[in-house]
Amino acid sequence: MNIAFFLLPKQEVVCVKESATLRQTLERMEHYRYTAVPVLTDEGRYVGTVTEGDLLWFMKNHGELSFDQSHRVLLSEVPLRLNNRPVRIDANMEDLISLAKTQNFVPVVDDMSSFIGIVRRSDIIDYCERLLIAPATDEKLLGREA
């Protein structure tokens, strides 16, 4: 199956630029109520994924930094703990499923490494569920319960 079928396109994904400030990132994540979002370069390349934990640890380790001063810190200065690895749009389902085991979403890039969207883990689980349930239903209809 082509992973493009599962793609949530870039236009529908909440992202932040690595040139954003810490405050802008916090406010964007709060507004959308996300705990993790993709980080992109100004050119649209995927850099990594920032989490609430990344932001909290950064603020904890910089005790002199208050929320009022968070507009002075660029997101690019915040270390990212997660290594949400992307897949290319031509990747196979096995690669996607393997990454989804440890990532809430899988970033997808094109052959120029430009970010084009994400595949959510819930969509992958739904796909796997359909694969498992359909054969079981077929067996019941044929009177051959497993």
Phi, psi and chi 1 to 4 in degrees:
 res  aa     phi    psi   chi1   chi2   chi3   chi4
   1 MET       -  141.3  165.1  136.8  -43.5      -
   2 ASN   -78.0  128.5 -172.7  -27.8      -      -
   3 ILE   -70.2  -16.0   69.0  169.4      -      -
   4 ALA   -60.0  -26.0      -      -      -      -
   5 PHE   -59.7  -31.1  176.4   76.3      -      -
   6 PHE   -96.7   -4.5  -59.5   99.0      -      -
   7 LEU   -67.9  126.9 -174.5   71.9      -      -
   8 LEU   -92.9  111.3 -177.5   64.0      -      -
   9 PRO   -64.9  154.2   13.3  -16.5      -      -
  10 LYS   -46.8  -40.3  177.3 -178.8  179.4  176.6
  11 GLN   -62.2  -22.6  -61.4   86.0  -30.2      -
  12 GLU  -103.5    2.6  -63.0  177.8   30.2      -
  13 VAL  -102.1  133.2  177.5      -      -      -
  14 VAL   -78.5  118.1  174.8      -      -      -
  15 CYS  -128.4  167.0  -58.7      -      -      -
  16 VAL  -131.3  150.9  -68.2      -      -      -
  17 LYS   -86.5  147.0  -59.5  -80.6 -177.9  159.3
  18 GLU   -66.5  -16.3   66.0  179.1  -16.5      -
  19 SER   -84.2   -2.9   59.0      -      -      -
  20 ALA   -68.8  159.0      -      -      -      -
  21 THR   -86.4  165.1   66.2      -      -      -
  22 LEU   -58.1  -42.9 -179.6   58.7      -      -
  23 ARG   -63.9  -45.1 -176.2  179.0 -170.2  133.6
  24 GLN   -60.0  -39.9  -71.0  169.1  -33.2      -
  25 THR   -65.4  -47.4  -56.5      -      -      -
  26 LEU   -58.9  -45.2  -76.6  164.6      -      -
  27 GLU   -67.4  -37.6  -71.2  175.3  -14.2      -
  28 ARG   -66.7  -44.4 -170.4  158.8  176.1   85.1
  29 MET   -65.4  -39.1  -69.5  173.9   74.9      -
  30 GLU   -65.4  -44.3  177.5 -173.3   28.2      -
  31 HIS   -58.5  -43.8  176.3   76.3      -      -
  32 TYR   -91.1   -6.3  -71.6   98.4      -      -
  33 ARG    60.8   40.4  -57.9 -175.9  102.4   30.1
  34 TYR  -102.0  146.4  -73.4  133.0      -      -
  35 THR   -97.7  -10.5   59.2      -      -      -
  36 ALA  -154.3  140.0      -      -      -      -
  37 VAL  -142.3  151.6  -65.4      -      -      -
  38 PRO   -67.8  147.1  -16.8   28.7      -      -
  39 VAL  -112.1  131.1 -180.0      -      -      -
  40 LEU  -121.9  153.0  -51.6  178.9      -      -
  41 THR   -74.6  170.4   65.9      -      -      -
  42 ASP   -63.7  -23.6  -71.2  -26.8      -      -
  43 GLU   -85.7   -3.7  -64.9   78.1   32.3      -
  44 GLY    93.2   14.5      -      -      -      -
  45 ARG   -88.3  144.2  -71.3 -162.6  167.1   80.1
  46 TYR   -73.4  127.9  174.9   72.9      -      -
  47 VAL  -103.2  -41.5  174.2      -      -      -
  48 GLY   169.5 -165.4      -      -      -      -
  49 THR  -125.6  129.0  -63.3      -      -      -
  50 VAL   -99.7  139.4   64.1      -      -      -
  51 THR  -117.8  164.0   66.7      -      -      -
  52 GLU   -56.3  -39.2  -72.5  177.5  -31.5      -
  53 GLY   -60.9  -40.6      -      -      -      -
  54 ASP   -57.1  -44.7  -63.8  -28.1      -      -
  55 LEU   -69.5  -42.1  -56.1  176.3      -      -
  56 LEU   -65.6  -44.3  -70.5  170.0      -      -
  57 TRP   -62.4  -39.9  -76.7  112.0      -      -
  58 PHE   -61.5  -46.1 -176.4   84.7      -      -
  59 MET   -66.9  -37.9  -67.5 -175.0   79.7      -
  60 LYS   -62.9  -42.8  176.5 -158.7  172.0  -82.4
  61 ASN   -78.1   -6.2  -67.1  -31.5      -      -
  62 HIS  -124.9   68.4  -65.1   81.6      -      -
  63 GLY   -53.6  -25.2      -      -      -      -
  64 GLU   -75.3  -12.1   72.9  -75.2   -6.1      -
  65 LEU   -88.5  119.8  179.4   65.6      -      -
  66 SER  -102.4  167.6   69.1      -      -      -
  67 PHE   -60.0  -37.3 -179.7   74.2      -      -
  68 ASP   -62.3  -24.0  -68.8  -25.9      -      -
  69 GLN   -97.0   -2.3  -60.4  167.0  -28.7      -
  70 SER   -65.7  -13.9   62.3      -      -      -
  71 HIS   -75.0   -9.1   67.9  -79.1      -      -
  72 ARG   -92.2   -6.1  -63.9 -176.3  179.8  149.4
  73 VAL  -109.3  128.9  177.5      -      -      -
  74 LEU   -83.8  146.9  -65.5  178.8      -      -
  75 LEU   -57.9  -33.0  179.6   58.0      -      -
  76 SER   -61.9  -15.5   59.4      -      -      -
  77 GLU   -86.2  -11.0  -61.3  173.4   47.8      -
  78 VAL   -90.8  122.0  176.8      -      -      -
  79 PRO   -66.9  135.6  -11.4   21.3      -      -
  80 LEU   -98.4  122.9  -55.8  179.2      -      -
  81 ARG   -75.0  -43.1  -71.4  178.7  -51.1  112.1
  82 LEU   -78.6  144.8  -74.5 -177.6      -      -
  83 ASN  -114.7   71.2 -177.9   21.5      -      -
  84 ASN   -71.0   98.4  -92.3   21.2      -      -
  85 ARG   -73.7  136.8  -66.9 -167.5  -25.1 -123.5
  86 PRO   -85.6  165.1   30.9  -33.8      -      -
  87 VAL  -119.7  156.3  -64.0      -      -      -
  88 ARG   -81.0  155.5  -73.5  179.7   35.2  143.1
  89 ILE   -59.7  -23.9 -170.1   64.8      -      -
  90 ASP   -94.0   12.0   58.4   -3.9      -      -
  91 ALA   -65.9  161.8      -      -      -      -
  92 ASN   -95.4  167.0   59.7   40.3      -      -
  93 MET   -61.3  -33.7  -81.3  -56.5  -69.5      -
  94 GLU   -61.0  -42.7  -69.8   79.3   17.0      -
  95 ASP   -62.5  -42.9  -66.0  -25.2      -      -
  96 LEU   -63.7  -46.4 -164.5   61.6      -      -
  97 ILE   -64.5  -40.5  -69.7  169.1      -      -
  98 SER   -60.1  -43.7  177.3      -      -      -
  99 LEU   -71.4  -35.5  -72.2  174.2      -      -
 100 ALA   -66.8  -17.2      -      -      -      -
 101 LYS   -62.8  -31.5  -70.0 -171.4  -65.1 -171.8
 102 THR  -118.0    0.9   59.1      -      -      -
 103 GLN  -129.0  138.1  -59.4  176.0 -173.4      -
 104 ASN   -67.5  -28.8  -71.8  -25.3      -      -
 105 PHE  -146.0  156.4   60.6   86.3      -      -
 106 VAL  -114.9  116.4  179.1      -      -      -
 107 PRO   -66.8  145.4  -16.4   28.8      -      -
 108 VAL  -122.4  132.7 -178.7      -      -      -
 109 VAL  -122.6  159.3  -63.2      -      -      -
 110 ASP   -90.8 -172.7   65.3   14.4      -      -
 111 ASP   -72.5   -7.0   55.8   -5.9      -      -
 112 MET  -102.4   10.4  -58.9  -68.7  -72.6      -
 113 SER    67.5   18.3  -62.7      -      -      -
 114 SER   -83.2  138.2  -67.0      -      -      -
 115 PHE   -67.9  128.4  178.5   78.3      -      -
 116 ILE  -120.7   -6.3   57.9  173.0      -      -
 117 GLY   153.5 -166.1      -      -      -      -
 118 ILE  -135.4  161.0   63.8  169.9      -      -
 119 VAL  -118.0  123.3  176.5      -      -      -
 120 ARG   -79.5  142.9  -64.3  176.0  -73.4 -149.6
 121 ARG   -58.3  -37.4  178.4  167.9   39.2 -164.2
 122 SER   -61.7  -35.4   60.1      -      -      -
 123 ASP   -68.6  -36.1  -66.9  -25.2      -      -
 124 ILE   -68.5  -41.0  -63.5  166.9      -      -
 125 ILE   -64.2  -41.6  -68.5  171.0      -      -
 126 ASP   -59.4  -42.9  -71.3  -16.0      -      -
 127 TYR   -60.4  -47.2  167.3   76.0      -      -
 128 CYS   -64.3  -38.3  -67.2      -      -      -
 129 GLU   -60.9  -44.0  179.0 -175.8   45.2      -
 130 ARG   -62.1  -38.2  -75.3 -168.5  -54.8  -87.2
 131 LEU   -64.8  -37.3  -72.5  178.0      -      -
 132 LEU   -78.6  -39.1  -68.8  171.6      -      -
 133 ILE   -76.7  -39.0  -69.0  176.1      -      -
 134 ALA   -57.2  -49.0      -      -      -      -
 135 PRO   -62.7  -37.5  -24.3   33.2      -      -
 136 ALA   -65.3  -40.4      -      -      -      -
 137 THR   -65.3  -41.8  -56.4      -      -      -
 138 ASP   -60.6  -41.6  -68.4  -14.0      -      -
 139 GLU   -62.5  -42.5  -70.4  -66.3  -39.7      -
 140 LYS   -65.0  -41.3  -75.4 -177.2 -177.6  178.2
 141 LEU   -63.4  -31.7  -69.4  174.2      -      -
 142 LEU   -87.4   -0.5  -66.1  172.5      -      -
 143 GLY    75.8   21.7      -      -      -      -
 144 ARG  -119.0   68.2  -65.9 -176.9 -100.2  167.1
 145 GLU   -64.2  139.4  -68.5 -167.6   37.5      -
 146 ALA   -77.4      -      -      -      -      -
